[in-house]
Amino acid sequence: MKMISVENMTKSYGEKVLFHDISFTIGERERAGLIGVNGTGKSSLLKIVAGVDLSDSGDIVCAKDYRISYLSQEPELDPELTVLEQVFFGDAPILQLMKEYETTLLKLEEDPDNTLVHDNLFKLQQEMDIADGWDVNTAAKTILTKLGINDFGKRTGELSGGQKKRVALARVLIQAPDLLILDEPTNHLDHETIKWLEDYLGRYMGSVLLVTHDRYFLDRVTNRIFELDAGSLYSYKGNYASFLEAKAVREENESATLEKKKNLFRRELEWIRRGAKARSTKQKARIQRFEELENHVSSGKAGEKLDMALGGSRLGKQVLELKHASKKFADKVILNDFNMLIKPGDRLGIIGRNGTGKTTLLNILAGRIPLDSGELETGQTVKIAYYTQENEDLDESKRMIEYLKETAQVVHTTDGKVISVAQMLERFLFPPFTHGSLIRKLSGGEKRRLYLLKLLLEEPNVLLLDEPTNDLDTQTLTVLEDYLEDFPGVVITVSHDRYFLDKAVDQLLVVEGEGEISLVFGNYTEFLEKEAGKMPEEPAAKKEKAAPEERPKKKKLTYNEKREWEEMEGKITAAEARLEEISLEMGNTGSDFEKAQSLMKEEECLNQELEHLIERWSYLEELVGGN
């Protein structure tokens, strides 16, 4: 069995210790996801395991023939090599064989009568037969095509940043190593390409270690999660949902008060478990009743949670409106006589292939790019905060708290409470001891998080977000989504992130290119399923809604229903009592995650049973009232 072990690894930069004395093993065919807040050392750990960087101390143990391929966040490619030459650039024997074969072919073209070159070419052809080398070229072109790269002879220096990342991804995939190390592999990929990569990694015979902000990808690909937190490494069996469950247990056990039990991770776990279909309109009433009940039983205070409901400036009835808007660059049409009305409370996601003009549309709405013709009307009360793909006005010579206080000393919640800047820094995952740090000492992801917080401190009423998930870690995204849930204003975002779109928006603006734009109601998963022909037909949905009206209303309780009614209150009381017992038991599990997970599963089953009992009780109560 091929495996790799990291033993007692420590890494620091200056005074900052990223991780200390951590150890872990990646077994054969394991798919491990690495999670942690930006700045905790995820990319540094990947580089050390890949042999690109050195640790301060510790060892990496693996067999001599153990091969690793590494995809960095910002891959460096030789600008003079063609796409195909770049893909075959590596130390793997098959790649060396391919390069030698291609070089020999060129020599033969230059000197066709050279018998030595002929003999060498014949020898290489035999080696290609034995190594199945003929399939490598085909496989490389197939992978490149699936990743959206079709011009194999183009020099990599002429490619965009996103195309370079795809070529680099193809290069590591074609090498088929024992361990694939991937740092943000889904950046710059559209939904279809991400789906292909998910399937590819599912069939991959080697092991995988990856960092990604795409939580659906993380959930579907991984069977193990490593979490870097405060210099320590925690290991969890299972995928992202399993991690959320175990993380909730660990944080609850470390928490001194019962009020913190319903933390951010548990709410996200509940959300991901319900699935997109369970969040459809016809289920909302049941879900709300279930959540109210569970909040009451588990936390003792209905509806209490981390208060991220910051107040925004008052927003009038008029927000943004495009009238007969047209815009093009050279021969590329972005808008063509386009009309759109943005209303108060709208949650709009802008989706489409790369290069169709999504960011341009966001810039037009922000007033940064003028229209060629038509009109953009902006309401007088509109206060826009625009999260761009670059850090704007971020003075790296200043300290974090000083930088934020230039925007606001305090912020106000929707219920009139006041929150200090220091408290907001903590809620955006900056520990108190870091608040005085110079901005230049922050990692790229930490700077993005600070920039986002600065925008929110302005208390806007219209948020424009351009690919917010590209540089933010999963924990920060969870905080942002929790904030957006209670945000009283308008949210318009460009994103490829399925998970983020499902949680943050309820309308989609589908940008097809060449000025073709359509508005679709619903979340991203529903849109994709509808596109794939998996959504139920509308007549069936209407029939399902009409079914309860066809059932004759009962006037009296039957004998069995009367007995059921009499026993119902006792069953509800017993279920609630057991839930309280589970709550106490979970607080005493310590580090016994298996017992804690067992209790959480029992708690989930009891909550479902309690939901059913209350629904049944409500139905019988109506009959009792009619008697």
N, C-alpha and C positions, 0 to 999 in steps of 0.2 A: 504493500500500500504506500503510495506516494503522499507525503505530507511535509509541511514546513512549520517549524516552531520558532516563536520569538520568546526569548528568555531574559527576564530582568532588564528590560529596555528602559533607558532614561534619555530624554532629550530636552535641552533648554536653549533659549536664545537670550543672551545677556542675563538679566535678572529673572526673566520669565521662564518658569518651568512648565513645559507643555505636558509632559507625562513622566512619571517616576516609577521605576521598578515594575513595569507592566509585563505580563507574560500571556501568551495565547498560542493556540495551535490551529491550523487550517488543514482539515483532513481531505481525503480524496473526494472529488465531486461536491465539495461543500461550496455553497454560495453565500458568502458573508458580506453583510452590509455594515459599513462603519458610520456611526451617527455621533454627532456632537455639535455644540454651538460653535459658530465661526470663531477661530482663534484658539481652539483647544488643541490643535495639532493634527487634524485628520490627514491633510495633504502631506504634512511632514512625515507622518507614520507610513503612508503609502510609499513615499520616496525612499525611506530607509529600507523597507521590505524589498523594494524593487532594486536596491543597490545604487540608487542615484544620489543618495545623501548618506551621511554617517551619523550614528547615534553617539551620545556621550559615553554610554556604557551599555553592556548587554550583548547578547549573541543571537544570531539567526542560524538555526540548525536545519539542514535539509540534505538530501542526497546530492552527490557531485553532478549527476546528470539532470538534476531538477531545473527546468527552464521556466523563466518568468518573462512575461511581456507587460509593459507598462504604458498606459495612456495618461498623459498629464492634462491638466485643465487647459493649459496653453501650450500645445505641442510645437516644437521647433522642427521645421522641415527645411531641407535644402531647396532653395528657390530655383536652382538650375535643373533639378531632376524633374522628369515628367511624373504624372500621377502614378503610372504603372511601375516606373523605376522606384519611386518612393515606397510603394507598397511592398516591393521585393527587397527593400533595404533592411537588413537585419542579420543576426548571427545564426539563425536556425539553419541546419544543414540543407534542407530543401530549398531555402532561399538562396544560399550560396551556390547550390547546383544550378538553379534557374539563372542566376546572374552569369555564371561561367558558360552556360549553354548559349545565352544571348550574346555574350562577348565573342565566343567562338564563331557564331553565325556571322557577326560583323567582320571578323578577320577573314572568313571564307569569301565574303563578298568583295573584300579588298584584294585578296590573293587567291582566286579560285583554283589555281594549279598547284597550290602548296599541299603536298601529300601528308605532311605532318599534321596540318590543320584538319585535313579530311579524316585522318585516323583518330584525332582527338575528338572530333565531332561525333564519329561513330561510337566511340567509347562513352561519351556523355549521353548519347541517345539511349544506350543500353542502361546506363544508370538512371535515366529518367523513367524508363520502363519499369525498372525494379522499384523505384521510389514513388511510383504513380505521379511523377512530376508533371505529366501532361494535364492532369486534373487541376493542378495548382493555379495555372494561368486562368483556366475557366472559372475556378472558384473565386479567384481574386476579382475578376471582372463582374461576376455575379454579386459579390458582396458590395463592390463599389456601386453597381447599378441600384441595388436595394437601398444604399445609403444616399442615392440621389446624385451620384457622380457618373457622368456618361462620356465625357471627353477624356479618354485615358492618355492621350498624347499631350495634353496641356501641361505646361510647366506649373509647378506648385506655387511659384512666386506670383502667378497671375490669378490665384484663387482668392476668394473672400475668406475671412476668419472662420466662418461656419463651415465652408467647404474644406478648409485645411483640417479642421477638427474631424470631419468625416473621413478624409483620406488617412489621417493618423489612426482613427478607429479601425478602418479596414486593414491597416498594416498590422496591428496587434492581433486582430481576429484571424488573419490568414496564417499567422505563425503557429497557431494551435499549441500554445505552451501548456505546461502543467498547471500554472497559475496565471490567470488574467487579472491584472490590477488596473481598474478603471476609475479615473477621477472625473466625475460629472459627465458620464458618457452620453446622456440624453440632451445636453445643451446643444441647441441649434438643430434638433431633430423634430420633425413633425410627427403627428399621431401615428400614421401608417408606418413610418420608419421605426419609431419606438416599439410598436407592436411586433415588427419583424425582429428587432433586437431581443425583445423578451422571449420570443419563440426560439431564436438562435441560441441564447444562453441556456434555455431550458433543455436543449438537446446537447449542449456542449459537454464533452467527456472529461474536461479538466475541472479545476477549481476556479473560483472567482472571489476577488476581494474588491469591493467597490464603494465609492462615496457618491451619493446622488441626493438632490433635493426632491426628485420625483417620487412621491410616496406610493403611488399606485405601482410604479416600476419596482420600487423597493419591496412592496408587499408581494408582488407576483413572482419575483426572481429569487429572493433570498430564502434560505432555510436556517439562517443564523444571523444574529445582530450583535455587533460589538458597539459599546457606547463609551466614548471618552468624556469623562466628567470630572472636572477639578483635579486633573492629573492622574486619575485612576481609570482603569479599564474594567467595564462590566460586560459579561457575556450572557446572552439570552438565546435559548433554543427557539427556533421557529422564525416566522416572518415579521413584518412590521406590526401587524395587529397583535401578535404574541408579545412583541417588545413593549407595546403600549400598555398591555395588561400588566406585565411584570414591572414596568417602570412606575405605573400607578401604585402598585403594591409597595415597591421600595420607597417611594416618596412619602406614602402614607405612614409607613413604619418609622421613617425618620422624622415625621412631623409630630410636634408636641400637642397639637390640638385637633379635635374631631372636625372642626370647621374646614380644615384644609383637605379633608378626605375627598371632596368632590373637586379634584384639581383639574388642570387643563388637559392632562394626558387622558384621564378617565373620560372626560366629555368627548375628546376626539375619538377614543376607542368606541364609545357608544355610537358616534356618528358613522364611523367606518363599518361597524357591524351591521347597521341597519341597511346599508346599501342604497344605491341610487333609486331603485324602484320603490323601496319602502318610504322614500321621502316625497313621493308623488302627491299631488294635491289631495286626492281622495283619502290619503292616510294621515294628513297633518293633524286632524283633531285627535286621533288615537295616540299619535306620537307625543303631542303636547300633554295629554292626560297622563301618559306613561311617565314622561319626564317630571311632571309636577309631583306625581306619587313617589317616584324614585328619589327625587331631591328631598322630599319630606322624610321618607323612611331612612335614607342613608346619612343625611347631614343634619337632620333635625330642624333645619331652617329652609323653608321652601324658597327655591329660586336664588339662594345665596351663591355667589361665585366671585372670581377675581373681577374686580370692577374695572373694565376697560372702556366703559361707555363715556368717553370724553365728549364734552359738549363742543358743538361746532357753531360757527356764526349762523345767524338766522338766515334761512333760505326762503325766498319768496316763491310765487307760483311759476315764474318764468326762470328757466335754467339756461339751456342751450338749444338753439334751433338753427339747422342748416336749411337754406331755401335756394333751390335750383343751383346747388353748388357744383362747380367744375374745377378740376385741377389735373394737370399733367406735367410730366418732366420729359422733355424731348418728345419721343413717340409713345411714352408710357402713360396710359390713362389711369389716374387714381380715382377721381370722382367725375361722373358724367351726369349733370343735371340732377343731382342727388338731393333728396329732402329727408330730414330726420328731426324729430322733436324729442329732446331729453326732458323728462318730467321729474319732479321731486320724488326721491325715494328709489329711483331707477338703479338697478344693478346690472351693468352691461359688460359683457365680455366680447372683445374683438378677436376673431380667429381667422385663420387662412394660411396659405402656404407662404414661405419666405419670399419676399420681394413683391408681394401684392399691394403693399402700401399701407399696412396696418399702423406702423409708427407715424407715417406721414399724416394719416387721418387723426391720430391723437394730437400731433403738433398743430394741426388746423384747429381742432377744438380748443386747444390751449392758446390760440391766437399767435402762435410762433411762426406759422407759415401762412402767407396770404392766399386767398382763393384767386384763380384766374378770372372767374365770374361767379355770380351768385352772392349770397350774403350769409354771414354768421352773426346771429343775434345772441348776445349774452345778457342775462338778467342783471339788474343793478345790484342785487344782493349777493351775487355769486362771488365766492372766494375760493380760488383754485389752488390746490397743492399738486404739483406734478413730479412724480417719482420717475426720473429718466434713467437711462442705462449708464449714465455717467454721474459721478459725485459732483454736484454743483456747489460752488461757494464753500468748499470744505477746507478751512485754513489749518494745515497740518502742524503749524507752530503753536496752536492753542491746545489747552487741555479740554477734555470732553465736556465736563460740567460747565466750564467757561463758555465754550462754543454754543451749548444749548441755551444758556441763560441769556445770550444775545437775542434769542427768539422769544423766550418767555421765562419768567421767574417761577410761575406756578401755572397749572392748567386746571380747568374746571370740568367736572363730570356733568352728565345730563341731570342728575338729581341735586346739583348745587354744591357738591363737595369740592374741596380744593386738594390738589395733589402736587407735591413738590417735584422739581426736576430730578432730584436724587431718587425719589420713589419711582418715577417713570423710567429712569435708567435701570433700576433693579427689575422692573417689570419687563423691560426689553433685554433681560438676561445679562446685564453688566453688574457684577458684584460690587458692593460698596468700595472695596479697596482699589478698584480700577478707575473710579470716577475722576481722579486727578491725573490720569495718564495723558501723555501727549498724544495727539491724534496720529502723528507720524509713526508711533510705535504699534498702532493697531494693524491687524491683518486686513486684507482686502475685504473679506466678508464682514468684519467688525465695523469697518468704515461705512459699508453699505447699510448696516443696521443702524448706525448712529445717524446717517443721513436720512433714513426713513423716519426715525424718531423726531428729528428736527422738523420735518414737514408736518408731522402730526401735532407737534406742539403749537403750530400756527393756528390750530383750531379751524381748519378749512371746512367748507360745506360741499365741495366737489373735489373728489380725489381722482386724479388721472395716474394710472400705474402702468409703466412700460416694462414688461417682462420682470415683474418683481421677484419671481422665484429663481432667476438665474444665479444670483450670488448670495441668496439667503439660505441658511440652514433650516432643517425641518422644524426645529423648536421655535425659531424666530417666525417662520411661516405660520405656525400654530398660534402664536401670540397675535400676529397680524390678522389672521382670520377671526380670532376671538374679538379683536377690536372692530373689525368690519361688520361683524354680526350685529353690534349695537350702534354702529355709526349712523347718525340721523340724516346724513346727506346723501349725495349721489356718488356712485363708484363706477368708473369706466376703466377697464383694464385690457391691455394686450397681453396675452399669455398663451403658451403651448401646454402649460401644466394642467392636466386633466383634473387632478385632485383639487388644486386651488380653484379652478373654475367651477367645479361642482359645489364647492363650499361658499364661494364668494358672489356668484352671479345667478340670475334667474332669466336673463335674456342674452341672446348671442347675436352679434353682428357678423355675418359670414362674408368675408371679403374674398371674392373669387378672382379678382384681377380684371384689368381692362374696364374698370368702372362698374363691374357687376357686384352689387352688394345686396344682401337680403337679411331681414330681421327674423329671428327664430325665438320662440318662447320656450323656456325650459333650461335644464342644465346641460353640461357638455356630454355627459355619458348618455343621456336620453337622446341627444342630437346624433351621436355616433351610432347608437343602436337603431335609430330611425333610418339613418343613411344606409345601414347594413341590412335593412328590411326586417329587423327583429322586434320592432315595436308592435303592440297589439293594434288591430284595426279599430278605428273610432266607433263604428256601429256596435262592436262588442263591448266597448267601454260604456257606451250609453245604455246598452241592455243591462250591463252589470249594475249600473246606478239605478235603473228602473226596477230591478228585481224586488227590493224591499217593499215597493208600493203595491206589487202584485199579490203579496202575501196578505191574506185576510187578517185583520187585527183581532186578536183574541180579547174577549170581554172578561173572562174569569180565569182564575188559576185552576189547573188540574190538581188532583190529589198529590201527584208526585212533585209538581212544581211548588205546591204549598210546603211540602216537607223540605224541598231544596231551599226555599226561601227562609225557612226557620233555621236551617243549619248554616246558611251563608255567612252570617255575621261571625259565627265562631271560627269558620275557616279563614276569613279575612284577618281576624284577630291573631290566629295561630301563625299565619304567614308573616304578619308584621312583627310578631314576637321573635320568630326565627330569624328574620332579617336583622333585628337588633342584636341577637346573639352572634350572628355572623360578623357584624360590625365590631363587636368586642373581641371576638376570636382573631379577626384579621389584625387588630392592633397588637396582638401578642405573638404573632408568627415570627417576628424577628427576621432573619435572613432565609427562613424556610420558604423559598419561592414556590415549591411544588404544593405545599399545603395551602399557601396563599392563593395560588391559581385555582386549586380545587374549591376553595371557599368562594372565590369570585364566580366560578361557573355555577355553583349552587345558588349564589345570590342572583345571578342572571336568570336562572330557571324560576326562582321564586318570584322575581319581579314580573316575569311573563305570566306566571300563574295568577299573581295578584291582579294584573291588568285584566286577565280573562274573568276573574271572580267579580271585579268591580263592574265590568261591562255587563255581566250576567245579572248582577245585583241591580244595576240601573234598569235593565229590561223588566225584571220581575217587579221592581218597585212601581213601574208604570202600570202594570197589571193590578197590583194591589191598590193603587190609587183609583183605578177604574171600578173596583168592586164596591 
